[in-house]
Amino acid sequence: MNISFGESGFRLEGHFSIGSASYEVVVILRGQGKKEFYLNGELYEKLSRHIGLLPAVRSEEHTSELQSPCNLVCRLLLEKK
């Protein structure tokens, strides 16, 4: 894991397996605030295409762990519900 403070964007990558299927999910927040979502290297034109594909647990923004600076990535992702 690489973490850089003071940068204007970030990249978050996850690898998932369901049965025999494998998925690579990448989220990029660019410095200008543009968000990009990729599944197995393919850019999503609409994020709604991803809904329901992978099981997920969602946490609320008011959770105390998400208020600290070290969890900025979680907060940024939750802002766009």
C-alpha positions in Angstrom: 0.0 0.0 0.0 1.3 3.4 -0.9 -0.1 6.5 0.8 0.9 10.1 -0.3 -0.3 13.1 1.7 -0.7 16.5 0.0 -1.6 15.0 -3.4 -4.6 16.4 -5.4 -6.2 13.0 -6.2 -6.0 9.3 -5.4 -6.4 5.8 -6.8 -8.1 2.9 -5.0 -7.9 -0.6 -6.3 -9.6 -3.8 -5.2 -9.6 -7.4 -6.3 -12.6 -9.6 -5.7 -13.6 -13.2 -6.4 -17.1 -14.6 -6.5 -17.1 -18.3 -7.3 -14.8 -18.8 -10.3 -15.1 -15.1 -11.5 -12.5 -12.6 -10.6 -12.9 -8.8 -10.7 -10.5 -5.8 -10.5 -12.3 -2.6 -9.5 -10.4 0.7 -9.7 -11.6 4.1 -8.6 -9.6 7.3 -9.5 -10.3 10.7 -8.1 -8.4 13.2 -10.3 -7.1 16.6 -9.0 -10.0 18.4 -10.7 -12.6 16.3 -8.8 -13.3 14.0 -11.8 -14.1 10.5 -10.7 -13.4 7.4 -12.9 -14.5 3.9 -12.2 -13.1 0.8 -14.0 -14.1 -2.9 -13.9 -11.4 -5.2 -15.3 -9.7 -2.3 -17.1 -12.9 -1.0 -18.8 -14.1 2.5 -17.9 -17.7 2.8 -16.8 -19.7 5.4 -18.7 -22.3 5.2 -15.9 -21.6 4.0 -12.4 -25.2 2.6 -12.2 -23.8 -0.3 -14.3 -21.9 -1.5 -11.2 -24.8 -1.5 -8.8 -25.5 -5.0 -7.5 -22.5 -6.6 -9.3 -20.5 -7.2 -6.1 -21.8 -7.6 -2.6 -20.8 -4.5 -0.4 -21.1 -3.2 3.1 -21.9 0.4 3.4 -21.0 2.6 6.3 -22.5 6.0 7.2 -20.5 9.2 7.0 -21.2 10.1 10.6 -19.3 7.0 11.8 -16.5 8.3 14.0 -13.8 6.4 12.2 -14.6 8.2 9.0 -14.1 11.7 10.6 -10.4 11.3 11.0 -7.9 12.5 8.3 -6.5 9.0 7.9 -9.8 7.8 6.5 -10.2 10.6 3.9 -10.5 8.1 1.1 -13.6 6.5 2.7 -15.2 9.9 3.3 -14.6 11.0 -0.3 -16.2 7.8 -1.7 -19.2 8.1 0.6 -19.8 11.8 -0.4 -21.0 10.7 -3.8 -23.9 8.4 -2.7 
